[in-house]
């Protein structure tokens, strides 16, 4: 389960990044973090895939609000759910009364809220939403020059809700608006979503407020309610609207408990973790195994001997044993554990030595509404995804939150979690 963070600490864990991922083959020997990737992907049920993490690059330039958004198009724009847009942004929409703007051009502009509503933003801007483009382009440009707190938003003919949201955000005066930029949150196990817009209304939102992830989606592509709740713990508010402005997924039924096996091991020793993982994968495990020494040499032993089909790997943990790995027979593997930091690579070395198909030491799971479509969200788990005897096992030293357990076990992946006391 994710550790709940304080507001100031969690803000440091919210980052806008683009993730570049390449897929690894799940066949053949296990790969370590530095191995070359085989450009193939493994498709799981329910549109899941998993790929190996390859790196990150910086996010695209920020789009900052300001100025009037106008268009020269003619015709009418279909009725748009502006109330839903205002609610999603946490702003007020004035759709009644009369607005008088004197000294604009050669006279006064009078607007009725019922036909030309005004959206008031937290940045102190007043956006005149001219859906039918009744304001002349010259007057639309003159209004913000004479009245700096006002801007005119004139959606082009045929604009849909996503277009209007973009125009509103451009003129809202917010501190930061990113388009289709991945938003990552979490600790240890991280989750990444790619909404249509990532919005910070002011600089204070980063430290004391919230990050808004806003999208217009088809109802079947909505994110699960559990993911929205988890994002809320990290001060990320996910809002998804249909093209009609209806909220998506608010009435979703909670998912059931994990469908697969989740095993948790907590210990103060390192070698037992390797032994337990080996046993789960069907390898033989011997403990306190003596090593052959020449006459006159002190007795030597390994903490573990893991074996299968005539191959063996010896595990050394105790400080006085780590110098004895040279006693292991040629062709066998010696795995030395100096500290808990050595565990991920030690697990990878064991998987590779026994030819167990695996991806790691970091695995990404992602979901897309349809093959080839943009990823709706990505789950990154530090660890190894191994396949042996028809069983898929995620081995991780972190504690995935319930949502991640639900998703992975529903895909037939068992989870082995280890914790160091």
Secondary structure, DSSP 4 states (H G I P E B T S, - for coil): -PPPPPHHHHHHH-EEEEEEEE---SSSS---TTSPPPS--EEPSTTEEEEEEEEEEEPPPPB---S-B-----S-PPP--HHHHHHHHT-EEE-SSEEEEEEETTEEEEEETTTS-EEE-TTS-EEEE-TT--S-HHHHHHHHHHSTTEEEE-PPTT--HHHHHHHHHHHS--SEEEES--EEEESSSEEEE--SEEEESSHHHHHTS-EEEEEE--GGGPPPHHHHHHHHHTTEEEEEE-TTSPBSSTTPPPP-S-SS-EEEEEES-SHHHHHHHHHHTT-EEEEEEEE---TTSPPEEEEEEEEETTEEEEEE-STTTTT-GGGSPTTSEEEE-SSGGGHHHHHHHHHHHTT-EEE-SEEEEEEESSTTSPEEEEEEEESEEEEETTEEEEEESS---HHHHHHHHHTTEEEEEEEE-
